[in-house]
Amino acid sequence: MKTLLTSLFLACSLSLSAQSTPVPTVSQGLNGRWSLQVDGKPYLVLGGQAHNSSTWAKTMPQLWDAVHSMSANTLEIPIYWEMIEPQKGQFDYSSIQMLLDQARQHNTRLILLWFATWKNGSNHYMPEWMKRESKRFPNVTGKNGNPIDSPSPHTEEAMKLDAAAFAKVMGYLKEKDPQHTVIMVQVENEPGSWDTVRDYSPKAEKIFSGPVPKELMTDALLQELGGIKKQNGSWKDVFGARADEYFHAWHVAKYIDYVAAAGKDVNPLPLYTNAALRNPLTNPMANEYESGGPTDNVICIYRTAAPHLDFVAPDIYLTGHETVTKILDLYARPDNALMVPEAGYANVKYLYKAIEQGMGFAPFGIDNPDGNPNQENRNAEIAKDYSLLVPLADDLARWAQEGRIHAVVESESHDNQTIDLGDWEAIIKFEAKSGNGRAMTVSLGKDELLLFINDCRFNVQGKGKNAGKAWQYLKVEEGDYKNGSFHADRVLNGDETDWGGPKASNVTKMLHITLVPR
């Protein structure tokens, strides 16, 4: 009898775990803020991205160790066209099933990265049977006729094969993942071309000399792109010095949209593609960065050419406070949701800003296949935040959508920064001058907030109806979130709140603060 009951219990558990849940979506609320919806409620990606060659049985245990060491709730991991379709029309989904099984075992959501026509501007993840036919599936031609290690977006057959394979993958997920362990899929990876602004092959030249597509010939787009509207104008006529780059971005985006549409027709999971960035402060020409991808100056081209992508996303390896905050601002648009799917560890301190403005964040290369001696310390740094944030991630996602979250990050000048809290103004001081200071507030009520701080000090002053009034902390509690509510480990007072307010050194604290005017 005991064996029978155990078997029935296990069967029931497996059945429940495989039940269908609402399809994840990227949606825009009434206040214009975007959110990722998973299981019918806002979801915050507090993730990590695997190295490029980690989707193998032998490397997965180390990867899961990394996921748990940093307390992430989501793993971003590539799947490879060359592995999934080793022979034309013959598909092997074992790597995808391995990820589904292991992610469920580790209670972690997945974002799959489709490495196919483009990976870092090259076609190295195309199947071998395509690589052997370079004339049939050509790369782009440089301006001087030189060959470039980057696929041409004008190769219709390659586009159709990529789309067919992607549709198969999305169909497999629809069948095998009704509980939506996979919450999102990235289509290609950092698409575009290095070492040339566009394809200068005879085929591309003929298209370039033709008219600009009518979808781009709107007053709003021409104004954003700096175009000069002309009747039946060529790319050069309309866009001048930027014509080559805009032409390439349009055709790369159209290619990706064709692939995305094929997958979304089968399984409507959220889809996006990512950008290798340019410096947004200097407006360089495209021969200085990867041309054709969704860089900040062509986001509007991608949003027009690729409607089957839910958003485009920045991979943030550029550093500098002004640069990084500008990138976040540029990608958080009324027509584009912000997510940071890939970032260097030097930019982990911008996690709070990504939460304030967007749907999630993930550093790149969380596992350690090459034996980096600093990897454990790098994951421990982000675990300081993730360990406190993940238990209330659903609430954070909802609060961000409601506009309750505000964040500041220490700049190179180490100057004080302020946060508007209605009738209060928070003053954040970076006294240690470590360069890693950060703070995030969540407004719970007019005099009540949650505070997350690392390497900084928090204080307030009255504003609005409280301007000029004396005040005090009614209560300052330090603790964490458990089972949907804040739990205090201790109440801070005396030296912990006097002398300039609560502070944290190189450790993240969660504080529940109530203020009262006197």
C-alpha positions as CSV (number, residue, x, y, z in Angstrom):
1,M,0.0,0.0,0.0
2,K,2.8,2.4,0.9
3,T,4.5,1.7,-2.4
4,L,1.2,2.4,-4.3
5,L,0.6,5.6,-2.4
6,T,4.2,6.8,-3.1
7,S,3.8,6.0,-6.8
8,L,0.5,7.9,-7.0
9,F,2.0,10.9,-5.2
10,L,5.0,11.0,-7.6
11,A,2.7,10.6,-10.6
12,C,0.5,13.4,-9.3
13,S,3.5,15.7,-8.7
14,L,4.9,15.1,-12.2
15,S,1.4,15.8,-13.7
16,L,1.1,19.0,-11.8
17,S,4.6,20.1,-12.8
18,A,3.8,19.6,-16.5
19,Q,0.5,21.4,-16.5
20,S,0.2,24.3,-18.9
21,T,0.7,27.8,-17.6
22,P,0.0,31.1,-19.3
23,V,2.4,31.9,-22.1
24,P,5.0,34.5,-20.9
25,T,4.5,37.9,-22.5
26,V,6.2,41.3,-22.6
27,S,3.5,43.8,-21.9
28,Q,3.1,47.5,-21.4
29,G,1.1,48.8,-18.4
30,L,-1.2,51.8,-18.2
31,N,1.7,54.0,-17.1
32,G,3.7,53.0,-20.1
33,R,6.2,50.8,-18.2
34,W,7.1,47.5,-19.6
35,S,7.1,44.2,-17.8
36,L,7.8,40.5,-18.4
37,Q,4.8,38.4,-17.3
38,V,5.5,34.8,-16.3
39,D,2.7,32.5,-14.9
40,G,0.4,35.5,-15.4
41,K,2.3,37.9,-13.1
42,P,5.3,40.2,-13.3
43,Y,8.7,38.5,-13.3
44,L,12.1,39.9,-12.7
45,V,15.1,38.3,-14.4
46,L,17.9,38.1,-11.8
47,G,20.0,35.9,-14.0
48,G,23.4,34.8,-15.2
49,Q,24.6,33.9,-18.7
50,A,26.7,30.8,-19.4
51,H,29.9,30.8,-21.5
52,N,29.4,30.2,-25.2
53,S,30.3,26.5,-25.1
54,S,28.7,25.3,-21.9
55,T,25.6,23.5,-23.2
56,W,27.2,20.1,-22.9
57,A,26.5,17.3,-20.3
58,K,30.1,17.4,-19.0
59,T,30.1,21.2,-18.3
60,M,26.5,21.5,-16.9
61,P,27.3,20.5,-13.3
62,Q,29.8,23.3,-12.9
63,L,27.3,25.7,-14.5
64,W,24.6,24.8,-12.0
65,D,27.0,25.3,-9.2
66,A,27.6,28.8,-10.4
67,V,23.8,29.5,-10.7
68,H,23.3,28.5,-7.1
69,S,26.4,30.3,-5.8
70,M,25.1,33.6,-7.1
71,S,21.5,32.8,-6.1
72,A,20.2,33.5,-9.6
73,N,16.6,32.7,-10.6
74,T,17.2,32.5,-14.3
75,L,19.9,30.9,-16.5
76,E,20.6,32.3,-20.0
77,I,22.2,29.6,-22.1
78,P,22.9,29.0,-25.8
79,I,21.5,26.3,-28.0
80,Y,23.4,25.6,-31.2
81,W,22.0,25.3,-34.7
82,E,25.0,23.1,-35.7
83,M,24.2,20.7,-32.9
84,I,20.4,20.7,-33.4
85,E,20.4,20.2,-37.2
86,P,23.6,18.2,-37.9
87,Q,22.2,17.0,-41.2
88,K,19.8,18.9,-43.3
89,G,16.2,18.2,-42.1
90,Q,17.4,15.9,-39.3
91,F,16.9,17.3,-35.8
92,D,18.4,16.4,-32.5
93,Y,16.7,18.0,-29.5
94,S,18.6,16.1,-26.8
95,S,20.5,19.3,-25.7
96,I,17.3,21.2,-25.3
97,Q,15.7,18.3,-23.3
98,M,18.8,18.2,-21.1
99,L,18.3,21.8,-20.3
100,L,14.6,21.5,-19.6
101,D,15.2,18.5,-17.3
102,Q,18.0,20.0,-15.4
103,A,16.4,23.5,-15.0
104,R,13.3,21.9,-13.5
105,Q,15.5,19.9,-11.2
106,H,17.2,23.0,-10.1
107,N,14.0,25.1,-10.0
108,T,15.5,27.7,-12.4
109,R,13.9,29.4,-15.4
110,L,15.7,29.4,-18.7
111,I,16.2,32.0,-21.5
112,L,17.6,30.2,-24.5
113,L,20.0,31.9,-26.9
114,W,19.6,30.8,-30.5
115,F,23.1,30.7,-31.9
116,A,22.5,30.3,-35.6
117,T,23.2,32.7,-38.6
118,W,24.8,35.3,-36.4
119,K,27.0,34.9,-33.3
120,N,29.2,38.0,-32.6
121,G,28.8,39.0,-36.3
122,S,30.0,35.6,-37.7
123,N,28.2,32.5,-38.9
124,H,30.3,30.0,-36.9
125,Y,27.3,28.2,-35.5
126,M,25.8,27.4,-38.8
127,P,25.7,23.6,-39.5
128,E,28.7,22.1,-41.2
129,W,26.7,21.1,-44.2
130,M,26.1,24.8,-44.8
131,K,29.6,25.9,-44.0
132,R,30.9,23.6,-46.8
133,E,28.9,25.5,-49.4
134,S,30.2,29.0,-49.1
135,K,29.1,30.0,-52.6
136,R,25.6,29.0,-51.9
137,F,25.6,30.7,-48.5
138,P,27.9,33.6,-49.0
139,N,29.4,36.0,-46.5
140,V,29.4,39.7,-47.0
141,T,31.9,41.4,-49.4
142,G,33.9,44.4,-48.0
143,K,34.0,47.8,-49.7
144,N,37.3,46.9,-51.5
145,G,36.0,43.5,-52.6
146,N,37.7,41.7,-49.7
147,P,35.9,38.8,-48.1
148,I,34.5,39.4,-44.6
149,D,33.9,36.7,-41.9
150,S,30.2,37.6,-41.6
151,P,27.1,36.2,-43.2
152,S,25.2,38.2,-45.8
153,P,21.6,39.2,-44.8
154,H,20.7,39.0,-48.5
155,T,20.9,35.2,-48.7
156,E,17.3,34.2,-48.8
157,E,18.0,30.4,-48.8
158,A,20.0,30.7,-45.6
159,M,17.3,32.8,-44.0
160,K,14.6,30.2,-44.8
161,L,16.7,27.4,-43.5
162,D,17.4,29.3,-40.2
163,A,13.7,30.1,-39.9
164,A,12.7,26.4,-40.5
165,A,15.2,25.2,-37.9
166,F,14.1,27.8,-35.4
167,A,10.4,26.9,-35.9
168,K,11.3,23.3,-35.1
169,V,13.0,24.4,-31.9
170,M,10.0,26.5,-30.9
171,G,7.6,23.7,-31.8
172,Y,9.6,21.3,-29.6
173,L,9.4,23.7,-26.7
174,K,5.6,24.1,-27.2
175,E,5.2,20.3,-26.9
176,K,7.8,19.5,-24.2
177,D,7.6,22.6,-22.1
178,P,3.9,23.4,-21.3
179,Q,4.9,24.8,-17.9
180,H,7.2,27.3,-19.6
181,T,10.5,26.5,-18.0
182,V,11.8,28.5,-20.9
183,I,10.4,32.1,-20.5
184,M,12.0,33.8,-23.5
185,V,14.3,33.1,-26.5
186,Q,17.0,35.3,-28.0
187,V,17.1,35.2,-31.8
188,E,20.7,35.2,-33.0
189,N,23.5,36.8,-31.0
190,E,25.0,40.2,-31.5
191,P,24.0,40.2,-35.2
192,G,25.8,42.5,-37.7
193,S,29.3,42.7,-39.3
194,W,32.7,43.7,-38.1
195,D,35.3,45.1,-40.5
196,T,32.7,46.4,-42.9
197,V,29.8,48.7,-42.6
198,R,27.6,46.6,-45.0
199,D,27.7,44.0,-47.8
200,Y,29.1,45.5,-51.0
201,S,28.5,42.5,-53.2
202,P,26.8,43.1,-56.6
203,K,23.5,41.8,-55.2
204,A,23.6,44.2,-52.3
205,E,24.8,47.1,-54.4
206,K,21.7,46.7,-56.6
207,I,19.4,46.8,-53.6
208,F,21.3,49.8,-52.1
209,S,20.8,51.8,-55.3
210,G,17.0,51.2,-55.1
211,P,14.4,53.1,-53.1
212,V,14.3,53.2,-49.3
213,P,11.4,51.0,-48.1
214,K,8.3,53.0,-47.5
215,E,8.1,51.9,-43.9
216,L,11.1,54.1,-43.1
217,M,9.8,57.0,-45.1
218,T,7.7,58.4,-42.3
219,D,8.2,61.8,-40.8
220,A,8.8,60.4,-37.3
221,L,11.5,57.9,-38.5
222,L,13.2,60.3,-40.8
223,Q,13.5,62.8,-38.0
224,E,14.9,60.2,-35.6
225,L,17.3,58.9,-38.3
226,G,18.3,62.3,-39.6
227,G,17.0,61.5,-43.1
228,I,16.2,64.0,-45.8
229,K,12.8,63.0,-47.3
230,K,12.9,62.7,-51.1
231,Q,10.3,61.2,-53.4
232,N,11.6,57.7,-54.6
233,G,15.0,58.5,-53.0
234,S,17.8,55.9,-52.8
235,W,19.4,55.0,-49.5
236,K,22.2,57.5,-50.2
237,D,19.8,60.2,-51.2
238,V,17.7,59.9,-48.1
239,F,20.3,59.1,-45.4
240,G,23.6,60.5,-46.7
241,A,26.7,59.5,-44.7
242,R,24.7,57.0,-42.5
243,A,23.1,55.3,-45.5
244,D,25.4,52.3,-45.5
245,E,24.8,51.5,-41.8
246,Y,21.0,52.1,-42.0
247,F,20.8,49.8,-45.1
248,H,22.7,47.0,-43.3
249,A,20.6,47.4,-40.1
250,W,17.4,47.2,-42.0
251,H,18.3,44.0,-43.9
252,V,19.8,42.3,-40.9
253,A,16.7,43.2,-38.9
254,K,14.4,41.9,-41.7
255,Y,16.3,38.6,-41.8
256,I,16.0,38.2,-38.0
257,D,12.3,39.1,-38.1
258,Y,11.7,36.4,-40.8
259,V,13.3,33.8,-38.4
260,A,11.4,35.2,-35.4
261,A,8.1,35.1,-37.2
262,A,8.5,31.5,-38.1
263,G,9.1,30.6,-34.5
264,K,6.4,32.8,-33.1
265,D,3.8,31.4,-35.4
266,V,4.4,28.0,-33.7
267,N,5.0,29.1,-30.1
268,P,4.4,32.8,-29.1
269,L,7.1,33.1,-26.4
270,P,8.8,36.5,-26.0
271,L,11.7,37.0,-28.5
272,Y,14.5,39.5,-28.6
273,T,17.9,40.1,-30.1
274,N,20.9,41.8,-28.6
275,A,23.4,44.4,-29.5
276,A,27.2,44.8,-29.4
277,L,27.2,48.4,-28.5
278,R,28.7,51.6,-29.8
279,N,29.6,54.5,-27.5
280,P,26.4,56.5,-27.2
281,L,28.2,59.6,-26.1
282,T,30.4,60.1,-29.2
283,N,28.1,59.1,-32.1
284,P,30.9,57.3,-34.0
285,M,30.6,56.1,-37.6
286,A,29.8,52.4,-38.0
287,N,33.3,51.4,-39.1
288,E,34.3,51.7,-35.4
289,Y,31.8,49.1,-34.1
290,E,29.7,46.2,-35.3
291,S,27.5,47.6,-38.0
292,G,24.0,46.2,-38.6
293,G,23.0,45.2,-35.1
294,P,20.5,47.0,-32.9
295,T,22.8,49.8,-31.6
296,D,21.2,52.8,-30.0
297,N,21.0,54.9,-33.2
298,V,19.1,52.2,-35.1
299,I,16.6,50.9,-32.5
300,C,13.8,52.6,-34.4
301,I,14.9,50.7,-37.6
302,Y,14.7,47.4,-35.7
303,R,11.3,48.2,-34.1
304,T,10.0,48.9,-37.6
305,A,11.7,46.1,-39.5
306,A,11.3,43.4,-36.9
307,P,7.8,43.5,-35.3
308,H,8.0,39.9,-34.2
309,L,10.8,40.8,-31.8
310,D,9.3,42.0,-28.5
311,F,12.4,44.2,-27.8
312,V,16.1,44.7,-28.6
313,A,18.6,44.6,-25.8
314,P,22.0,46.0,-24.9
315,D,25.0,43.9,-24.0
316,I,26.8,46.3,-21.7
317,Y,30.6,45.9,-21.6
318,L,31.3,49.6,-22.0
319,T,32.1,51.3,-18.7
320,G,31.9,54.7,-17.2
321,H,28.9,56.0,-15.2
322,E,27.7,58.5,-17.8
323,T,28.1,55.9,-20.6
324,V,26.3,53.1,-18.9
325,T,23.4,55.2,-17.6
326,K,23.0,56.7,-21.1
327,I,22.7,53.2,-22.5
328,L,20.0,52.2,-20.0
329,D,18.1,55.4,-20.8
330,L,18.4,54.9,-24.6
331,Y,17.0,51.3,-24.5
332,A,14.2,52.0,-22.1
333,R,11.9,53.6,-24.7
334,P,8.2,53.9,-25.1
335,D,8.4,51.4,-28.0
336,N,11.1,49.2,-26.4
337,A,11.4,47.3,-23.1
338,L,14.7,47.4,-21.3
339,M,16.5,44.2,-20.3
340,V,20.2,43.7,-19.8
341,P,20.8,40.1,-20.9
342,E,24.5,40.4,-20.9
343,A,26.9,42.6,-19.0
344,G,30.5,42.6,-17.8
345,Y,31.1,42.0,-14.1
346,A,32.4,45.6,-13.9
347,N,28.8,46.7,-14.4
348,V,27.1,44.6,-11.8
349,K,26.7,47.8,-9.7
350,Y,24.1,48.9,-12.3
351,L,21.8,46.0,-11.3
352,Y,19.5,48.4,-9.3
353,K,19.2,50.8,-12.2
354,A,18.3,47.9,-14.5
355,I,15.6,46.9,-12.0
356,E,14.3,50.4,-11.8
357,Q,14.0,50.9,-15.6
358,G,13.7,47.4,-17.0
359,M,12.8,43.7,-16.7
360,G,16.1,42.1,-15.7
361,F,19.9,41.7,-15.6
362,A,22.5,39.1,-16.2
363,P,26.3,39.1,-16.1
364,F,28.1,37.1,-18.8
365,G,30.2,34.0,-18.2
366,I,29.1,32.9,-14.7
367,D,30.6,29.4,-15.0
368,N,34.4,28.8,-15.1
369,P,35.4,26.4,-17.9
370,D,38.8,28.1,-18.3
371,G,39.7,28.2,-14.6
372,N,39.5,32.0,-14.0
373,P,40.9,32.4,-10.4
374,N,38.6,35.4,-9.8
375,Q,35.3,33.8,-10.9
376,E,34.2,32.7,-7.4
377,N,34.7,36.2,-6.1
378,R,32.9,37.7,-9.0
379,N,29.8,35.5,-8.4
380,A,30.0,36.2,-4.7
381,E,29.8,40.0,-5.4
382,I,26.5,39.7,-7.3
383,A,25.2,37.1,-4.8
384,K,25.3,39.9,-2.2
385,D,22.3,41.4,-4.0
386,Y,20.7,38.4,-5.6
387,S,20.4,36.5,-2.3
388,L,18.2,39.3,-0.9
389,L,16.4,40.2,-4.1
390,V,15.4,36.8,-5.5
391,P,12.9,36.0,-2.7
392,L,10.9,39.1,-3.5
393,A,11.6,39.2,-7.3
394,D,7.9,39.0,-8.2
395,D,7.1,42.0,-5.9
396,L,10.1,43.9,-7.3
397,A,8.8,43.4,-10.8
398,R,5.4,44.6,-9.8
399,W,6.8,47.6,-7.9
400,A,9.0,48.6,-10.9
401,Q,5.9,48.5,-13.2
402,E,4.1,50.7,-10.7
403,G,7.0,53.2,-10.6
404,R,7.8,52.7,-6.9
405,I,11.5,51.8,-7.4
406,H,14.3,54.4,-7.7
407,A,18.1,53.7,-7.8
408,V,21.4,55.5,-7.8
409,V,24.9,54.3,-8.6
410,E,28.2,55.8,-7.5
411,S,29.9,57.8,-10.2
412,E,33.6,58.5,-10.8
413,S,33.2,61.8,-8.9
414,H,31.7,60.0,-5.8
415,D,29.3,62.9,-5.5
416,N,26.2,62.6,-3.3
417,Q,23.0,61.6,-5.2
418,T,19.3,62.1,-4.3
419,I,16.1,60.2,-4.7
420,D,12.7,61.8,-4.7
421,L,10.4,60.1,-2.2
422,G,7.5,62.4,-2.4
423,D,7.4,64.4,0.9
424,W,11.0,63.2,1.6
425,E,14.3,63.4,-0.3
426,A,16.8,60.6,0.2
427,I,20.4,61.6,0.2
428,I,22.9,58.9,-0.7
429,K,26.5,59.5,0.3
430,F,29.4,57.5,-1.1
431,E,31.9,58.1,1.7
432,A,34.1,55.1,1.1
433,K,34.7,56.2,-2.5
434,S,35.0,52.5,-3.6
435,G,33.3,53.1,-7.0
436,N,30.9,50.3,-6.3
437,G,28.3,52.1,-4.1
438,R,24.7,51.6,-5.0
439,A,21.3,52.1,-3.4
440,M,17.7,51.3,-4.3
441,T,14.5,52.4,-2.7
442,V,11.0,51.0,-2.9
443,S,8.2,53.3,-1.8
444,L,5.7,51.3,0.2
445,G,3.8,54.3,1.6
446,K,4.1,58.0,2.1
447,D,6.5,57.5,5.0
448,E,7.6,53.9,4.5
449,L,10.2,52.3,2.3
450,L,12.4,49.4,1.6
451,L,16.1,50.3,1.1
452,F,18.9,48.2,-0.4
453,I,22.3,49.7,0.1
454,N,25.9,48.7,-0.6
455,D,29.0,50.8,0.1
456,C,27.0,54.0,0.9
457,R,25.1,55.9,3.6
458,F,21.4,56.8,3.5
459,N,19.8,59.9,5.0
460,V,16.8,62.0,4.3
461,Q,15.4,65.5,4.5
462,G,11.9,66.8,4.3
463,K,10.4,68.2,1.1
464,G,6.9,69.2,0.0
465,K,4.7,69.4,3.1
466,N,7.7,68.2,5.2
467,A,10.1,70.9,4.0
468,G,12.0,72.5,6.9
469,K,10.4,70.3,9.5
470,A,12.3,68.3,12.1
471,W,11.9,64.5,11.7
472,Q,13.2,61.2,13.0
473,Y,13.3,57.5,12.1
474,L,10.2,55.9,13.6
475,K,11.9,52.5,13.1
476,V,14.7,51.1,11.0
477,E,14.7,47.3,10.7
478,E,17.4,45.1,9.0
479,G,16.3,41.8,7.6
480,D,15.2,39.9,4.5
481,Y,12.1,38.6,2.7
482,K,10.5,35.3,3.5
483,N,7.2,33.9,2.3
484,G,6.1,37.2,0.8
485,S,6.8,39.6,3.7
486,F,9.7,41.4,5.3
487,H,11.2,39.7,8.4
488,A,13.4,41.8,10.7
489,D,16.5,40.3,12.1
490,R,17.2,43.3,14.3
491,V,16.1,46.9,14.9
492,L,18.8,49.5,14.2
493,N,19.1,52.5,16.4
494,G,21.8,54.6,18.2
495,D,25.1,54.4,16.4
496,E,23.5,52.6,13.4
497,T,21.1,55.4,12.6
498,D,22.7,58.5,14.1
499,W,25.8,60.3,12.8
500,G,24.5,60.6,9.2
501,G,22.0,57.7,8.9
502,P,22.2,54.0,8.2
503,K,25.1,52.7,6.1
504,A,26.5,49.5,4.6
505,S,30.1,48.8,3.7
506,N,31.0,46.2,1.1
507,V,27.9,44.1,1.9
508,T,24.3,44.6,0.8
509,K,21.7,45.3,3.4
510,M,17.9,45.3,3.2
511,L,16.3,47.8,5.5
512,H,12.7,48.6,6.2
513,I,12.4,52.2,7.2
514,T,9.6,54.3,8.6
515,L,9.9,58.0,8.9
516,V,7.9,60.5,10.9
517,P,7.9,64.3,11.0
518,R,8.1,65.9,14.4
